[in-house]
Every structure is written in C-alpha cells, then in structure tokens.
C-alpha cells in the first residue's frame, strides 16, 4: 500500500472522455488510499462526432509537425493536472495509466524523455518507431495486452517492451489469453499490484 501521497493520471481511449477511466480509478482507490486520481479529457475533439482524441487519426500522425503538436497538447494537459494536484517537483510520485490511444501518448511521453515519472502502465497500446533515449529509464513500465486484440495487435506491446528494454528500462509485459481490446479484470489487477509496488 502506498504510504506517501501519489498521483495517478489516467488517459482514456479514442473518442471517449475522462469519465471512461473513472470506473478503473474507483476500483483502485480503496487499495491506494493515499493516492489521488485524475482523468483528464484529451485536448482534441473528434470531427463531427462526440468524444475526445489525443491525436487525430487522419493521415500520418508521425510527421514531425504533427507529432510536435500532439506532444505539446499532451504536455499542457499533464502540466495542468500536476500543478493543480500539487505534484510539481514530485514527478517520482506520479504515474501514467493509458488505454489504447491514451497508452500510445503516455508511452511516447516517457519514451521521448519528456516525462520522468514514478511508473507507467499501458493497456493495449503501441510505441511509435522512434529512438528511445535512456533519459527516463528509471521509470518502471508495465504493458498489458489482450492476445485477441483485433484493434491493436499484441505484437505492438511486445515490440514496445523490446524498445524500452533496449534503452535500459525495467519492463514487465503481460499478454492475456482470450482478451480483446479492453482492460480485463485480471489486467486491472495487474495494474493495481504494479502501481502499489512502484508507488510504495
């Protein structure tokens, strides 16, 4: 159980909102009583449809100008949460938890060296084929992916784990048999146990 105050920031999936992450946060809260949870909305709006996006899914999101825009918007969102919750200067007490598109931007934030945080949990995500410097290698990482995921194949998390490990990160990879593109009860438990250990 965490003995010092910590902050877990949860990043939702494509076309959803921060409220999508509230059930997961609520299920963890009882066992992490000293932890604050934040579930911000992504900064971009879905064209012609309700919901929020961490990046638009049109064209090549990895173009330098697009990637810079995505990272700037993400960083502003996180900075607002960190400052509001009083964790500025205490990033070792902050964890990122992302699902799908939320996992993609959270993993990029750590892989790029922009955010040196206390822990990262990615569900059903992927990491762009970017060089991963060892700047944030002290951030422990858990990647969880359903073996039956038809939206983002589990190989994506396996490849991301390899990219992080090559840069010196401590990474745990869990591929769940019979699970699709979702956070299962088992996956949620894995995330909770990991965060409880890393934020203790």
N, C-alpha and C positions, 0 to 999 in steps of 0.2 A: 504494500500500500504506500502511495506517495506520502511522504512526511513533510514535504515543503510545498508551498503553493506552486502550481504549474498551470500552463495554458495549452489546451489542445484546440487547434484551428482546423475545422472540417471543411473540405472543399467538395461541393456537390458535382453531379454528373451533368451531361449535356442537356440543355433545355429545361432544367429544373430550377430550384431555388434553394436557399439555405435551409428552408424548412424540411427539405428531403433528408437532411442529415440529423435532424433533431431526435428521431427515434433511436438512432445509434448512440448519440451523445447521452441521451437519457438512460439508456440501458447500461452505460459505463459509469454514470455519475455515482451510483450507490457504492461502487467499489473504488472510486477515486474521489473521495470527499473533499480533498484539498485542491482539487483541480477545477479550473474554470474552462468552460467550453464556449467557442464562438463558431457560428455557422453563417458566414457572410454570403451574400449573393454575388455571383460572378459579375464583372463590370460591363459586359456586353449583352445586348438584347438580341433575342432570336428574331430574324426578319419575318414579319407577317405572322408570327406565331407567339404564344406566350412562353415565358421562360427566359433563363439567362444562360450565357455562354462565357467560358473562359477564353475562347477564341472562336472566330467564325470558321465554319467548316466548308469553305469555298476556296478553290484554287490551291496554291502552295503556301501553307502556313509557315514553312521553314525559310521563306525568302527573308533575307536579313532585315528588311524594313518591317515586315510583318512580325517577325519574332521579337524585334525590339519593342514594338507596340504592345504585344501580348505581355512581355515581361514587365514593362513599365506599369501597365494596368494592374497586373497581379501584385507587384511590389507595393503599389499605392494602397491596394486593398489590405494587404497584410500589415503594412506600417500603421494604418489607421486602427486596426484591431489591437496590435501590440501596444501602441501608445495608449489607447483607451483603457485597456485592461491593466496597464501599469507594468508591463514587462520589457520596456525599453532598457537595454543594457543587461537583460537577463535571458538572452535567447537560448541559453543552455537549459532553461526551464520550459521551453516552448516546443511543441510537437506539431507536425503537419499530418493530417489524415485525409487522403484523397480517394475519390471513387471515379473510375473511368476518366472523363476529361479532367476532373479535378485532380486525379492522380497524375495525369500527364504534366500539368503545370506545377504541381508540388514537387514531383521528381526532377523536373527541369530546374526549379529554383535551387535545389540542393546540388544537383549535378554541375550546374554552372558556377557554383561557388558563391552565389549571391546571398544565400541564407545558411548560416552555420548554426543549426538548431540542435535541440536535445534528442530528437527522434523523428523518424519519418515512416509512415505506414501507407502503402499504396495498394489499393484494391483494383484489379482489372485494368491496369494502366499500361503505359509504354514509355520508353525514353527515346527522344529523338537521337539520330545518329550523330551526336555532337561529341567533340573531345571532352572528356571528363577529367578536369584537373583535380589534384588531391586536396584542394583548398578546404573542403568541408568533410574530409574523410573521417573526422571524429563523430559525425552524425551516424548512429546506428540505423539500419534500414530493415524493414520487414515488407516483403512483397507477397501478396496473396492473389491467386488467380484460379478461376474455375477451369477445370480440364475441358468442359463442354462449352466454353465461351465461344460464341459464333460472331460476336461483335469485334472484340479484340482477342486474337488467339493467345493462348497461354504462353506460346513461344516468346511473345513480346516481353513478358515479365522475366522469363529465363534469360533473354538477351540483355535486358536492363540490369539484372543481377550481375551478369558477367562484366558489363561495362563498369559498374560501380566497383566490383571486386578488383578489377584490373587497376583501378585508381587507388586502391588501398582501403576501401570502405568495408565495414563489417556488415554483411548482408545475410538475411535469412529469406529463403524462398519456399513458399508453400503452394503446391498445385493441388487443388481439391478435386478428387474424382466425383463425377456426377453433378458438378455445379456449373451453372452458366454464367452469364454476365450480371452478377449480383454480389451482394455481401451476404453470405450464408450465416447461420447461427454459429457454426464452427469457425468461420472466418472472423466473425466479430469477437469471438472468444480469444482467438489467436492474437488479434489486435490489442485487446484489453490486457492480456497477460504480458505482451511485449512492452506496452506503454507503462504498465505498472512497474515492470522491472527497470526500464530505462529512466523513468522519471522519479524513482525512489530516492 
